[in-house]
Amino acid sequence: MGMAGATIRRLRDGMAKGVLSFPLTSFHEDGTLDPDGFRTHVAAQIATAPGAVFPACGTGEFFSLDEDEYRQVVTIAVEESGGRVPVVAGAGYGWAQAARFARIAEEAGADALLVLPHYLVAAPQDGLVAQLEQLAARTRLPLIAYQRGQVAYTAESLKRIAGIPNVIGLKDGHSDLDRLQRLTLAAPEGFLFFNGASTAEIQARAYATVGVPAYSSAVHAFAPEIANAFFAALHGGDEGTVDKLLRDFYVPLVEIRDRVPGYAVSLVKAAARLRGRPVGPVRAPLTDPSAADLADLRALLATGLDLVGAAL
């Protein structure tokens, strides 16, 4: 499989050792891109040994970046990675625009692409497959399909996209374990699956039971100490620590996250700022957390860090 085969091996090795990191894109207070802040942030993320780094994806506000900003973000991630971990860049919208981002990511040295859901419209299965076929024909990079929102593959469609030479995996954000089990059973040997649920640790156990142990961690963007402790406990069979972290940190975090649409990103960015990370504010249409929610977040973050022997 050439490039795709090498990327599969690197991703499989990486995700067996650590969480998948989705760095935040840094902005100045006036909303302009902050390349230096992003470089500092992504370097700190990579230093904590994630399984792979996914710049300019949902947590990285791909949807608000223009092509020049995207190029800067992916290039910086590749430079800071230095080949130590795979770099999987986000790409989305319709296939024609996604191909433009794919070309930029390829030129920047990314190892693969996470294909974010297409824009706005619902589509039949044939169209979902064709979207990937069109993009795959226009890039050398391996592709990981992301089913979320209006994108949900059937088992038959999974077989079809897995037959596209450079489609190497699927990230799931629906958390429909019945459907996901059917997909994993339909997939060819070696096809990669990722748990992409919001605050994925909450469902990590459940996903693992259907053969999907790898997961992305938004918490890693602001508290790698907590994310890595959870990963170690989960993979080490330390059920007591897993339960304690879920009960005392992750579940309360989800309760704050669910207060306002968009907090899945803006709350993560706010938590990173509380840790002194140079990530700046979110861009519209997202909004930064209210003062009350920020106070609750600060208290919870202190609790979570204390649970793993770290400090705010």
C-alpha positions in Angstrom: 0.0 0.0 0.0 3.0 2.3 -0.1 2.4 5.6 1.7 -0.9 4.5 3.1 0.6 1.3 4.5 3.4 3.2 6.3 0.9 5.7 7.7 -1.4 2.9 8.9 1.5 1.3 10.8 2.6 4.6 12.4 -1.0 5.4 13.4 -1.6 1.9 14.8 1.6 2.0 16.8 0.9 5.5 18.1 -2.6 5.0 19.2 -1.6 1.9 21.1 0.7 4.1 23.2 -1.3 7.3 23.7 -4.3 9.5 23.0 -4.9 11.3 19.7 -4.1 15.0 20.2 -6.3 17.7 18.5 -4.5 21.0 19.1 -6.3 24.3 19.3 -5.6 27.0 16.7 -4.2 30.1 18.4 -5.8 33.5 17.6 -4.9 37.0 18.8 -7.5 39.0 20.7 -8.5 40.7 17.5 -9.2 37.3 15.9 -6.2 37.1 13.6 -4.1 34.0 13.5 -1.3 33.8 16.1 1.3 31.5 14.5 3.8 31.9 17.3 1.2 31.0 19.9 0.2 27.9 17.9 3.8 26.8 17.6 4.2 27.0 21.3 1.0 25.2 21.9 1.5 22.4 19.4 5.1 21.8 20.6 3.9 21.4 24.1 1.2 18.9 22.9 3.7 16.8 21.0 6.1 16.8 23.9 3.5 14.8 25.9 3.9 11.9 23.5 0.4 11.6 21.9 -0.3 8.8 19.4 -0.8 11.4 16.6 -1.5 15.0 16.2 -4.5 16.3 14.2 -4.2 20.0 13.4 -6.9 22.1 11.9 -9.7 19.8 12.7 -12.9 20.4 14.6 -11.2 21.4 17.9 -8.8 23.4 15.9 -11.6 25.4 14.3 -11.0 24.3 10.7 -14.3 25.8 9.7 -13.0 29.3 10.5 -9.7 29.1 8.7 -8.9 30.5 5.3 -6.4 28.6 3.1 -3.4 30.7 4.0 -4.1 30.3 7.7 -4.6 26.5 7.2 -1.3 26.3 5.4 0.5 28.0 8.3 -1.2 25.8 10.9 -0.4 22.5 9.2 3.1 23.6 8.3 3.9 24.5 11.9 2.4 21.2 13.2 4.6 19.2 10.7 7.7 21.2 11.7 7.2 20.8 15.4 6.4 17.1 15.0 9.7 16.5 13.2 8.5 13.1 12.2 8.1 12.0 15.8 4.3 11.5 15.5 2.0 11.3 12.5 0.4 14.6 11.5 -3.2 14.2 10.3 -4.7 17.5 9.0 -8.4 18.2 8.7 -10.1 18.8 5.3 -13.7 19.4 4.6 -16.6 21.1 2.7 -17.5 19.7 -0.7 -14.9 17.5 -2.4 -13.7 20.3 -4.7 -12.9 22.6 -1.8 -11.6 19.7 0.3 -9.2 18.9 -2.5 -7.7 22.4 -2.3 -7.1 21.9 1.4 -5.7 18.4 0.7 -3.2 19.9 -1.8 -2.0 22.4 0.8 -1.7 19.7 3.5 0.3 17.5 1.1 2.6 20.4 0.3 3.1 21.1 4.0 4.2 17.6 4.7 1.1 16.1 6.5 1.0 12.3 6.7 -2.8 12.0 6.2 -6.1 13.8 6.2 -9.2 13.6 8.4 -12.1 14.1 6.0 -14.6 16.2 8.0 -18.3 16.1 7.1 -19.3 17.9 4.0 -21.2 21.2 4.2 -24.9 21.5 5.1 -26.9 19.1 2.9 -28.0 15.5 3.7 -26.9 13.0 1.1 -27.6 9.4 0.1 -25.1 6.6 0.7 -24.0 6.7 -3.0 -23.2 10.4 -2.6 -21.2 9.9 0.6 -19.1 7.3 -1.1 -18.6 9.4 -4.2 -17.5 12.3 -2.0 -14.6 10.2 -0.8 -13.9 8.8 -4.2 -13.6 12.3 -5.7 -11.3 13.5 -3.0 -9.1 10.4 -3.0 -8.6 10.8 -6.8 -7.1 14.2 -6.1 -4.6 13.6 -3.4 -1.8 11.2 -2.6 -2.5 11.4 1.1 -4.2 8.6 3.0 -7.7 9.6 4.1 -9.6 8.9 7.4 -13.4 9.4 6.9 -15.2 11.1 9.7 -18.9 10.2 10.3 -20.7 12.8 12.3 -23.7 15.0 11.8 -25.2 14.3 8.4 -22.6 11.7 7.5 -23.3 8.1 8.7 -22.2 5.1 6.6 -24.0 1.7 6.3 -22.0 -1.5 6.5 -22.2 -1.8 2.7 -20.9 1.7 2.2 -18.1 1.0 4.6 -17.0 -1.9 2.4 -17.1 0.5 -0.6 -15.0 3.3 1.0 -12.6 0.7 2.4 -12.0 -0.4 -1.1 -10.8 3.1 -2.2 -7.0 2.6 -2.2 -6.0 5.5 0.1 -9.0 5.4 2.5 -7.4 3.9 5.6 -9.9 4.4 8.4 -13.0 5.8 10.0 -13.5 8.2 12.9 -17.0 7.9 14.5 -18.8 10.7 16.3 -22.3 9.2 16.4 -21.8 6.8 19.3 -24.3 4.4 17.8 -22.6 1.2 19.0 -25.0 -1.1 17.2 -24.1 0.6 13.8 -20.5 0.9 14.7 -20.2 -2.9 15.5 -21.7 -3.6 12.1 -19.1 -1.4 10.5 -16.1 -2.9 12.3 -17.3 -6.4 11.3 -17.7 -5.3 7.7 -14.3 -3.7 7.5 -11.3 -5.4 5.9 -8.4 -6.5 8.1 -6.2 -3.5 9.0 -8.8 -0.8 8.5 -8.5 1.7 11.3 -11.3 2.9 13.6 -11.3 5.9 16.0 -13.6 7.0 18.8 -14.4 10.6 17.9 -17.3 11.2 20.4 -17.3 14.5 22.2 -15.3 14.1 25.4 -14.5 10.6 24.1 -13.2 9.3 27.5 -16.8 9.1 28.7 -17.5 6.4 26.1 -14.0 4.9 25.8 -15.0 1.7 27.6 -18.1 1.2 25.5 -16.2 1.8 22.2 -13.5 -0.7 23.2 -16.1 -3.4 23.5 -16.9 -3.2 19.8 -13.3 -3.1 18.8 -12.5 0.6 18.8 -10.1 1.3 21.6 -8.4 4.4 20.1 -9.9 7.8 20.8 -9.3 11.5 20.4 -9.0 13.6 23.6 -10.0 17.2 23.8 -8.9 17.2 27.4 -5.3 16.6 26.1 -5.4 20.1 24.6 -5.5 21.7 28.1 -4.6 19.0 30.6 -2.5 16.2 29.1 -1.7 15.1 32.7 -5.3 14.1 33.1 -5.7 12.7 29.6 -2.6 10.6 29.9 -3.5 9.4 33.4 -6.9 8.3 32.1 -5.4 6.5 29.1 -2.8 4.7 31.3 -5.6 3.6 33.8 -7.9 2.5 31.0 -5.2 0.4 29.2 -3.7 -0.8 32.5 -7.0 -2.2 33.8 -7.1 0.2 36.8 -10.9 0.4 37.0 -10.9 2.4 40.2 -8.9 5.2 38.7 -11.0 5.2 35.6 -14.2 5.4 37.6 -12.8 8.2 39.9 -11.6 10.3 36.9 -14.9 9.8 35.1 -17.1 10.6 38.2 -15.1 13.5 39.6 -13.8 15.2 36.4 -15.1 14.0 33.0 -18.8 13.8 33.8 -18.9 17.2 35.5 -16.9 18.6 32.5 -19.6 17.2 30.1 -22.3 18.8 32.3 -20.6 22.3 31.8 -20.0 21.5 28.1 -23.6 20.8 27.5 -24.8 24.2 28.8 -24.1 26.1 25.6 -23.8 25.0 21.9 -20.2 25.2 20.8 -18.7 24.7 24.3 -17.2 21.4 23.0 -14.5 23.8 21.5 -14.8 27.1 23.4 -14.7 25.4 26.8 -11.6 23.5 25.8 -9.9 26.7 24.6 -10.9 28.5 27.9 -9.4 25.7 29.9 -6.2 26.0 27.9 -6.1 29.7 28.6 -6.5 29.0 32.3 -3.4 26.9 32.1 -1.5 29.8 30.5 -1.5 28.3 27.0 -1.3 30.9 24.2 -4.4 29.9 22.3 -6.5 33.1 22.5 -10.2 33.3 22.0 -12.5 31.4 19.7 -13.8 32.8 16.4 -17.4 33.4 15.6 -19.8 31.8 15.4 -18.4 30.2 18.6 -18.5 32.3 21.8 -16.2 32.2 24.8 -17.7 30.9 28.1 -19.5 33.2 30.5 -17.9 34.3 33.7 -20.0 31.9 35.7 -19.2 29.0 33.5 -15.5 29.9 33.5 -15.5 30.0 37.3 -17.0 26.5 37.4 -14.5 25.3 34.8 -11.6 26.7 36.9 -12.7 24.8 40.0 -13.3 21.6 38.1 -9.9 21.9 36.4 -8.2 22.3 39.7 -10.0 19.2 41.0 -9.0 17.1 38.0 -5.4 18.1 38.2 -5.3 17.4 41.9 -6.6 13.9 41.2 -3.6 13.1 39.1 -1.1 14.9 41.3 -0.7 18.0 39.1 -1.4 21.7 39.7 -3.2 24.5 37.9 
